[in-house]
Amino acid sequence: MLPRTLRRLEAFLLSRSFPVVCLVAAVLVRVLWMVLVDPKPVSDFDWYYTRAIDISLGHGYQYRGAPTAAWPVGYPAFLGALFAVFGHSLLVAKIANLALSVGIILLTSWMAGRLFRSALTARLTMLVLSFYPNHIAYTSLVASEPLSMFLIMLGIGFLLIERSRLLMTVLAGASFGLSCLVRPQGLPIPLILVLLPRSGLRPFGGRLLSVACVYAALLLVLVPWTIRNYKAFGGVFLVSTNGGGNLLIGNNPWANGTYRVPPHYDSMLSYGGNEYERDRGYHRLAVEYIRTHPVEILKLLPKKVWYLYRGDVEGIRWSFEGIEAKGERVPAGPATAIVALAEAYYLVLFAACAMSCILFVKSLRSGRDVAFSTMGLGVLVYFTFLGLVFYGGSRYHFPVMPFVAMYAAWLPEALRTVGR
């Protein structure tokens, strides 16, 4: 009975109607979340929203009348452009998140089929991401993660297209450049992907030429903003002035592995001057602490990894926090059930991903040549490294999860080809 049911399920997944049904369901569940969960922007979400309104009104990227680069400009600029056309509304931001979410699902699904040479893996990837609880929750947040992830996946997608290689590489570089304006942590990703063995990419004219073309286009995107920053602050930095502060938060006598503002934060960071000069001061303090306290830094590393991957409900919790900020009550029972469901989904997804990787290693030992891309593993290692350098938080593994979904979706194919 079970094999017959599985065969029917596979036939539905591979049918022509499945993508339409799945994407309609993905949109509906996100719209339902948007209707039922309507949070007020809090923390940096409020910053993005307010700065976006400023930009839409022609005031530029400023804070209290002065130019700012305290957070990356990409997402406020994106929202500001939308607000200039459609008006200042949280609904506009949420509809944009909905469109970006669907774009991420489509790009990741196509990518999974291309990298793993499996239609079943592509369809399962689409299914997994369509009902991924934490990503659904981000639909209601004024957060930069969906835009950044979409641009990264778009850049990778251009690199995977075989025709017009030079054009595709330039477009990839432009996409990665825009993603860096949203979240600059993505700067090394093209280098990692192009040079990674078995990544699935087929760079034209040699890997170094591909890297050069990607980064030439990427830097062309960043240069105008870098020039603006130099004129505003008198220093050269690519995107934002929060790197030094974040480094210090993760590396100081009171650090515990995650985001924790130290009790003497203000006095520690009481440098005069503008944003850039203060950020350089924060950076010097952090580097000095790392240099003089190597044992304490090493002891923090496991904690940083723990906080980076221990859960996957920050989008849900921020949504609930935003509702409470409006003075409304979040029902305890449904909230607990949603969090439990999201955590279980995350654990199953990572377990399936881990099993797929184990089966890939088994295929190497047995001499079987299976379709498997190390791209996601490279991204996972890179963002884990960032967590070790700065601090851990579940928000920072957001870019890893589409790749985790791919590996989890490859598991049935791996069991058939390797697990026999």
ABEGO torsion letter per residue (X at the ends): XAAAAAAAAAAAAABAAAAAAAAAAAAAAAAAAAAABBBBBBEAAAAAAAAAAAAAAGAEBBBGGBBBAABBAAAAAAAAAAAAAAEBBAAAAAAAAAAAAAAAAAAAAAAAAAAAGBAAAAAAAAAAAAABAAAAAAAABBBAAAAAAAAAAAAAAAAABABGAAAAAAAAAAAAAAAAAABAAAAAAAAAAAABBGAGBBBBGEAAAAAAAAAAAAAAAAAAAAAAAAAAAGBBBAABAAAAAAAAAABBAABAGBBBBBAAAAAAABBBEBAAAAAAAAAAAAAAAAAABAAAAAAAAAAAAAAAAABBAAAAAAAAAAAAAAGBBBBAAAAAAAAAAAAAAAAAAAAAAAAAAAAAAAAAAAGBBBBBBAAAAAAAAAAAAAAAABBBBAAAAAAAAAAAAAAAAAAAAAAAAAAX
